[in-house]
Amino acid sequence: MSRTLVSDLEAQATEKKNDLYLSTGTDTEYGIPTGTKLAYLSVYFLLNVTLTIYNKAVLGKFAYPWLLTALHTGSASIGCYLLMLRGTFKLTQLSSRDNLILITFSFLFTINIAISNVSLAMVSIPFHQIMRSTCPVFTVLIYRFRYHRAYSNMTYLSLVPIVIGVGIATYGDYYFTLPGFFLTLLGVILASVKTVATNRVMTGPLSLSPLEFLFRMSPLAFTQSLIYAYLTGEISTFSLTTGPISKFDLTTQTSMYRSIAVFAINGFLAFLLNISSFSTNKNAGALTMTVCGNVKQCLTILLGIVVFGVKVGLLNGVGMVGALAGAAWYGVVELGGQGKK
């Protein structure tokens, strides 16, 4: 057999494999019972609210985002490793290409955080929130142009009040620089790509379980987060005697253990949330996860009103109602399987 013929066959095999990566399992969520998806979503929102309240009440304004990310990914690494030792999941044999996909995903994860942090210094928080509310739009576009997948017209229409509602709910002092605008837009696109990529790793040809995916990705993201923390000066400036836990008297051993427990509980909650997030993405779909992100913004505002006494205007309240109504409409259409086209 000539070298030319062998090369042609190898090229055809590679092309077929690439097509398989693009086409396999893009709408697997429609095969999941509605009750199962609602259960995953309920746990996801419960853990989200729990971690939000905990961070607000205990950590306050923790000015070390990379160290906090390292804590979360490190906790996920340890937690998944312990679960693997217990036989909860087993590692599958991966090819060099598969490992490259996971390494790329870990960089996507950390770069997305980096861009978000940098852009926040160039735009106001309300502007950042309203830009983030467009993630469902970009997710639809990614599926449309990358995977040739379309949703029903009812699904598209239900996204309108969700996106606009969140924009009104977070309405405030809009300020942005031109570089800040483009960085925020890039962050939104990368966040959408990350959500879709997460789903594809678990539902496409790789078909990794949420726990195995988290186990393989977390050490990489942990290492990268520590490197970023070092480069940004967080490691050199971090001290247990300053910041949100300075209220603890660290001169006593008991208080030192207490401060360590503060971060240990945070890491454990984040570990549970990561498992829930990956599992929900696999079962409910990437688009639903971006819609959840918008609903979370409304719930965070509502939580601030109820728990912390935050005051919002009438317009913001109308936006929350509109977004939540849109989410309910989306739930009826998409979670019920009516969004499949």
PAKEKOL-326598 format. One record per residue: residue in three letters; x negated, y negated, z of N, C-alpha, C, O in turn. Coordinates in steps of 0.05 Angstrom, whole numbers, plus 5000, padded with zeros to 4 digits. Atoms other than C-alpha are relative to their C-alpha. Last residue first. Layout:
BEGIN
alaXYZXYZXYZXYZ/...
***
This chain:
BEGIN
lys499250065028572345825340498750204981499150184957/lys501549855020572345985414501049944972503549944967/gly501950175014575145425457498450144978497050014963/gln498650125023581345815477498149834984498849744962/gly500649875026577246285520501349884976501049984954/gly497949815007580546095586499550144973501050314965/leu500349774983574145765609502050224994501650454999/glu502549865005574245315548499750255018498950465008/val500649945028581345055543497650194998497850404985/val497749855011583845065615499350104972499950334965/gly499949744987577044855642502250184989501850424985/tyr502249845011576344295592500150285011499850484997/trp499149935027583144025614497950184986498750384974/ala497949814996580944055687501050094972501650334968/ala501249744993574443715668502050225004501650454996/gly501349895024578243165632498750275005498950454989/ala497849915016582543055694499050134974500050334965/leu499049754988576243015735502350124985502650364982/ala502049795004573242505688500950275011500650474998/gly500149935028579542085686498150224994498850414979/val497649855006580342095762500150094971500850324965/met500149744988573141895771502450184994502250414988/gly501849845015573741335721499750285011499650474996/val498549925024579941065755498250184983499150384972/gly498149794992576041055821501650114976502150354974/asn501549764996570340675789501850235007501450464999/leu500849905027575240155762498450265003498850454987/leu497749875013578340085831499350124974500150344967/gly497850175011571639915862502250174988501950414984/val500150035029567340355906502449844991504349815005/lys497650135012565740355980499649974970497449894961/val500850175022560940866012502649884987504650024984/gly498650254999563441126079499249814978499449564981/phe501850224992558241676086501249724998499849535003/val501949934979562642296087498449765010498049735034/val498849854978568942116048498150035024498949995047/ile497750154989566441566002501050135025501550005045/gly501050244986559541875991502249845013501949725034/leu501249914975562842545976498949765016499249755040/leu497849944982567242215924499050095027500150025048/ile498850264992561141915891502250045020502449905040/thr502050144983557542585892501149735010500749665033/leu499849894973563842925867498149875019498749845042/cys497550104988564042455807500350115029501149965047/gln500450294995556642585791502549885013502349725032/lys501650034976557843335800499649705007499649625030/val498249974978563443315749498549965026499649845045/asn498450244998558443045699502050015023502349815037/gly501750224992553443595714501549745002501049585020/cys500349994971558944105712498349785010498749675032/val497650124990560343885640500050005031500949815044/thr500350295004553044025625502549855010502449635020/met501950104980553844715656499649704998499349565018/thr498650034974560144845616498249905021499049755039/leu498350245002556244705552501549955026501749735036/ala501650244997550845205573501849744999501349565014/gly500950135024555645785583498649745005499149615026/ala498150215009560046055639499249854975500849734962/asn497349905002556646725653502049794990504049874977/lys499849765016549346575638502950084996503750184974/asn500750075028549645855662500450254982501550234961/thr497750145011553146075726499649934970501449954954/ser497849805003547846585741502449874987503749994970/phe500749825022542246085728502250194995502950254972/ser500150155025545545555772499450184976500750164955/ser497350065008547346045827500149854974501849914957/ile498949745008540246315832502949954989503650064968/asn501249925025537645605832501150264989501650294966/leu498850165021542645395885498850074973500350084953/leu497249915005540645965930501349854977502649974960/phe500349735012533245775923502850124994503150224972/ala500750055028535045035935499650274986500350304962/leu497650095014538545235999499549964971501250034954/phe498249775001532445636022502649924985503650084968/gly501049815020527645066005501950244996502350334974/asn499650135026531844566044499150184977500550214957/ile497149985006532245046103500549874973502149984957/ala499449725006524645126101502950034993503650184974/phe500749945028523744376095500550294993501250344970/val498550185017527544216159499550064971501350084954/ala497449885005524644836193501749834981503349934965/ile500449795020517744546185502650134993503150204970/ser500550145026520043916221499550204978500450164955/arg497550115010522944336277499749874973501449904956/tyr498449785010516644746285502749904988503650004968/met501449925025512744096292501550234987501950234963/ser499150195021517943856343498650064973499850024952/thr497249955006516844476385501049824978502449914959/gln499849775017509344416382502850054991503350134968/thr499349754986509443716410500350224980501150184957/thr502249954981505743116380500650255016498750355029/leu501749785009510443156320497650055019496050225013/asp502550044986515842736353498150234995498450445007/phe500849784983521242776301497349945013495549835000/lys498450024975524042116276499450235019500050225042/ser501650144979518342106226501549985026500349925046/ile500049844975522242636187498249875021497450005040/pro497449934989524542176131500050165026501950165040/gly497849935017517941836118502450105015502850025038/thr498750235012511641856160502450094984502750334979/thr499550204980508442326209501349754989501849565004/leu497749924984509042936164500749795021502849805033/ser500749944972504342586116502550075014504649955010/phe498049874984504242516040499050065028496750145032/thr498550194984499641986011502050145018503150025037/ser501850164983494242445983501449815019500449745040/ile501349834981499142965958498349835019498249895043/glu498149924979503642455925498650165022499250135045/gly500850104974498042115886501850095023501449995046/thr498550234994501142185817499449895029500549695037/leu500650215019495742665793501449745006500449525001/tyr502750094996496343095855499349764982498149574991/ala500150134974503843145852497249895007497049685019/tyr498850275004503443285777499949855027499449615027/ile501950165016498643865791501049724996499549524999/leu502250074982503144115847497949834985496849644996/ser499050204982509144095800497849915019497649675025/gln499950265015505344475746500949785018499949555016/thr502850085006503645035795499949734986498449554994/phe501250074975510845085820497249894996496449685007/ala499050274994513645075749498849905027498249665029/leu501150195020509245665731500849725006499149535006/pro502950054994510846035796498749804980497049644988/ser500550164976518345905784497049965006496249745012/met500350285006519046155712499049845024497449665021/arg502150045020517946905720499449704996497149624991/phe502549904990521946975784497749944982495549864991/leu500950194979527546525759497350095011495649925017/phe500750255013528146935695498949805020496849675016/glu502549955013527947585735499049744986496749684987/leu502149974980533347335782497350044987495349924996/pro500650264987537847065726497750025020496049845022/ser498150054978537247735689499349735012497049645010/leu501049984973533147705625502349955020504049795015/ser498049904981536847835560498950045028499450255040/leu501449944975530647725517501850135021501150325034/pro501549755002534647785452498450075025498150315031/gly501049935027539547245472498450265001498950435017/thr497949885016543847195535499150084972500550224958/met498549804985538847045590502150144983503050364991/val501949814989533546675550501550235014500650465014/arg501049825021538946345509498150215010498150445001/asn497949815008542546055570499050204979499650444981/thr499649834978536245735597502150224994501750455000/ala502149805000534645465528500350205024499750435021/val499549805022541445135524497950215001498550454998/thr497649854993540544795592500650224979501350444986/lys500749824978533344595576502450175008502150415013/val501649785011535344305509499450205021499550445017/ser498249845015540743885543498650244988499650474988/ala498349864980535843635595502050184986502650404995/leu501549784988530843485539501750165021501550405023/ile500449795020535943075501498650245011499450475007/val497349885005537942685563499850234980501050444984/gly499449834977530642565581502750144998502950375005/leu501649765003529242315511500550195023500650435019/leu498749845021535041825518498550264995499750474991/thr497549894988532241595585501450174979502450394986/leu500849794982525341505553502450145013502550385016/phe500849775016528341125495499150235018499550465011/phe497749895015532240655540499250254985500550464987/gly498449854981526340555588502450134986503150354993/pro501349744994521740365530501750175019501950425016/leu499949845025526939835509498550275004499650484996/thr502050105019527839585580500250184976501350404977/phe502049825011534239735617498149854983498749654970/tyr502550135007539439415662498150214988497950434999/tyr501549875021546739585673497549834993497749604985/asp501850195011549339335740498250144979496250274987/gly501450184981555139785754498249814985498949734963/tyr500350275010559740305723498749825021499549825044/thr502750094992558540995751499449724991497149634992/ala500349954971565941185750497349905010497149825033/ile498550204984566840845683499650035030499449845044/gly501150265005561341245650501449785015500149605025/val502550034984563641865685498749734995497649615014/gly499250034971570641765656497649975018497649805036/ile499250284995567841635586500749965029500049755040/val502350185005564042295585500749715007499349575021/ile502249934981569542715617497749804997496849695017/pro499550124974575242355580497850065021497449915040/val499850295001571942525513500649875027499149705035/leu502650124992569743235529500249705001498649575015/ser500150004971576943485527497449885011497349795034/leu498350214989577443275454499949995031499949775042/tyr501250265006571543705434501649775012500549595024/thr502350034983574444305469498649744996497849605015/met499050064973581244195437497649975019497749815037/asn499450294999577944155368500949925028500349705038/ser497450085009575144855379500349705002498949575018/tyr497849964980567744975386502649914988502749794967/ala498050224997562545055332502050085021502550325026/arg497649934984556145465329501849765003500949545009/his497750005018550945385274502650105015504250255004/tyr498949735000545345575323502550024983503850244982/arg502149794996540744975314501150284998499850464986/phe502150015020545444465283497850215003496550284984/arg498950045027551944595320497850034979498050174959/tyr498749755009549144885384500849984971500750184956/ile502149795001544344295391501250264990500150394973/leu501650055024549943795373497850224997497250314975/val498349935023554644085426498449984974498550154957/thr499849714999549144035478501650114976500850314964/phe502449905012547843315456499950315001498750434983/val500050075029555043135469497550124987497750244965/pro498349815015555243515536500049944969500250134953/cys501249735004549043125559501950194985500950344968/thr499749925028552542445548498750284994498650364971/ser497349895004553642345623500550094971502550224965/arg500049714993546142275631502750124995503050374990/met501549865021546341605594500150305005500550464986/ile498250005023551841355641498650144976499950264960/gln497749814996547741575701501750014975502650234967/his501149735001541241235678502350205002502250414988/phe500649945028545140595664498950284996499650414977/pro497549975015548240615734499550064970500950224958/ile498849744995541240755764502750034986503150254974/ser498449994975538140145731501250285003501650424984/val497150055004532740255679501450005027500350105046/met499650195021525140225676502949934994503549754978/ala501350254993523240565741500449784980499749554984/leu498550134978528441095729498749745009500149575020/ser497950175012525041245662501649865022502649645017/val501250245012518741495697502149814990501949574993/asn501250174979522441975743498849744989499249535001/ser497850124984526842245687498949815022500049605026/ile498850225016520842335642502349875015502649625014/ala501950225003517142735695501249764985501049534994/ile500050144974523243165712498249764998498849545008/asn497450134997524143355639500249845026501349625026/ile500150245016516643485633502749855002502749605003/thr501550214986517143975691499949744985500049534997/phe498850054974522744405661498649775014499949585024/leu497550155005520244365590501349925026502349695028/phe501050275006513344595615502449824994502449585002/ser500950114975516745195648498949714996499449545012/phe497750084984520545335584499149875026500349675034/thr498950245013514145345543502449895016502649655020/ile501950214993511145855592501049734988500849525002/leu499750074972517446275586498149785009498949605024/ile497450144997517346255510500449915029501349695034/leu500450275009509946435510502549835002502449605009/asn501450154978511447035553499549714992499649545009/asp498150044979516547265501498849855023500049665034/arg498250225008511647165445502049945022502649705027/ser501550264997506347575481501849774992501649555004/ser502150045020511448135488498649745005499449585022/leu499850235018515348275552497749994980495450074987/gln502450035016516448925589500449784980502249794963/thr499949885026522148835639497349954986495949764992/leu501150155021521348685713500150164974499650404974/lys502649905009526049015761499149844976500749734961/phe500350015028531748725803497250114993495550135010/thr497650145011534648805872499849974970501949984957/gly498849865023529349325888502549884989504050014974/arg497749854990527649055957501450164978503350314984/leu501149794983520748855932502350185011501950415016/met501149795018524248475876498950235016499250465009/leu497849855011528448105927499050224981500350434980/leu498949834979522147905965502450174990502650404997/tyr501949784995518947655901501050195021500850435018/cys499749805021525247265883498150235003498850464998/gly497449874997525146905950500450224979501350444986/ile500149824977517746745947502650165003502550405007/ser502049795006518046465876499950205023499950445018/ala498849825019524546085890498150234994499050464992/ser498149844985521445775952501450214982501950434991/gly501549814984515545555910501850185017501350425019/thr500949795018520245255858498350215016498450445010/his497749855011524044865911499150234983500150454985/leu498749864978517944635951502250184989502450424997/ala501849784994514244455886501150175023500950415023/thr499749815022520244035865498350255005499150475000/leu497449884995520043685933500650224979501750434985/leu500449824978512643565924502650145007502650385014/trp501549775010514043275855499550205023499650445018/pro498549825017519642835880498550244991499750464989/tyr502049825011515742535939501450204982501650444989/ala501350135023519541925963497850174988495850064978/phe502649865001524442296007498549914975499349994953/lys501450075025530141796016497250125001495349985009/gly499750285008534242146069498749944974499050104955/leu502450105013531342816088500249714993498149574991/val502549924987536443016140497549884987495949765001/ala499950024971543242716125497350055013496849935034/lys499250264992542442576051499849965030498849765040/asn502150195008538543206035500649725010498849585020/tyr502349944984543443636075497749804994496549695012/ile499550094973549543316044497550035017496849855033/thr499850295002546743415973500449885028499149695035/leu502750105002544644135989500049694999498249575010/thr501449944975551644306013497249885000496349765019/val499050194979555043955955498550045026497849855039/asn500850275008550844335904500749805021499149635029/leu502850024994551744995942498949724993497249615007/leu500349994971559244915940497149965009496649815027/phe499350264989559144695867499749995030498949795041/tyr502050205010555245315846500649735012498849595021/val502449974984559545775889497949794993496649685010/ser499350094973565845505856497650025019497149845034/leu499950295000562845555786500649905029499449705037/tyr502850105002560946285797499949705002498249595015/ala501449934975567946455822497149894999496249785019/leu499150194980571146065764498650065027498049885042/lys501250265005567046465715500749795021499049645029/thr502949974994569047125746498649734996497049655013/gly500350004971576446925746497150025009496349905029/thr499750284989576046735673499649995030498349815040/pro497350074990573547425654500049725012498149635024/ile499949994970566847415616502849935009503949735000/gly499549724991567047595542500150035030500650255039/tyr497249945005567846865522500750295007503150365008/glu498450074978561246715557503050064996504550095015/thr499549774982557547115505501849935023503050115035/asp497450054987558146545455500850235018503150315019/thr499650294995551046455429502649945013503149725023/gly498950074974549347195437500449715006499949635028/thr499049804981544647335380501149865025499849705038/ser497349935003544146835323501250175022503650195025/leu498250225004537846425331503050095003504749935011/tyr500250184978533346955362502049774998502949665018/leu498749874977535847455311499949825024501949815039/asp497150035003534146975255501550135023503650035031/asn499350284994527146925282502949964997504249825013/lys500150034971526647685283500749715009502049675029/lys497649874988529047725212500049975030502249935042/glu497750175006523847215191502550115011504249975022/thr500150244982518347595227502449824995503549725015/ala499349904973520448245193500049765019501749755037/gln497149954999520547895125500850095027503050015037/ala498750265000513547615137503050035001504449885015/glu500450124973510948295158501449735001502749675021/leu498349854981513848615095499949885028501949855042/asp497350075006510748075051501950145019503950015029/ser499550274990504048155085502849924995504149785012/val499949994970504248905075500649735011502249705030/leu497449884993506048815001500350015031502549965041/thr497950205007500248324991502750115009504449975021/arg499850204978495448785028502249804995503549715014/ser501850235003496949344979500449805023502449805037/met498350245000500050005000498249755000496449735017/
***
